[in-house]
Amino acid sequence: MSTQSISIQQTLETTAMPTSQPSISNKQLWVGRILSGLPAAFMLLDGAMKLFKPAPVIKATVQLGYPESVIVGLGIVLLASTVLYLIPRTALLGAVLLTGYLGGAVASNVRAGTPLFNITFPVFIGVLVWGGLWFRDHRLRELLPFRREA
């Protein structure tokens, strides 16, 4: 191994992993858990309802222009995305997938001409998803720092 490759490897090792992570206060952690738990509970319930397909779920899905045959698949995608969101290691991926799912819900409701509440509710859930993750994950707070500059 050449000295240049050893030097590059040492540089990568020292810059790739920070030695200390910013700590999260208990208050921030609990705010994050609560903000994350609310949309997660809703999404888990919604996903489970899509698997069991009661009459109101079938009716609502068909009114949005989707065939009944896609309901179970949507439920599986929603449950998988929510589980990924709840696991700290995969929470960011889960949040991205849930954002895509919720964006599809907004688009479907706009296209179907549903009331304003049906259009804005998925947006509100998305805000809770990202807000909860922002409070419980220091990496996201570093990426999106909401601080006032002095």
C-alpha positions, 0 to 999 in steps of 0.5 A: 500500500502506498503512502498516498493511499494510506494518507487518503484512508486516514483522512477519510476515517477522520472526516467521515465520522464525527467523534461526538454527536450532538445530544438531544434533550429528553424534552426534544426527544419526547416532543419528537416521539409524540409528533411522530406517534400521532401520524404513525398511529393514523397511518398504521390504522389507515393501512390496516383498514386497507388490508381488511377493506371495509365498505367505507374504505372501498367506497372512498377509494373508488370515489377517488378514481381507483379500482378496488383491486389496488386497495390492499397494495396501497395498504401494504405500501403504507404499512411498510413505509410507516414501519420504516419511519418508526425504526430510528435507523430507517426513519429518514427513508420512511419519512421520504416514502410517506411524503410520496404517499401523502403527495399522492393522496393530495393529488388524488383528492385535488383531481377528484374535487374533494372538500378542502379538508381532504386535500389539506389533511395529508399535508398536515400529516406530512408536517407532523411526520417531518416535525417529529423526525426533526425533533428526534433526529440530530442529523435532520436538525443539522441539515435543516437548522431552524435557528435565528442568526445573532 
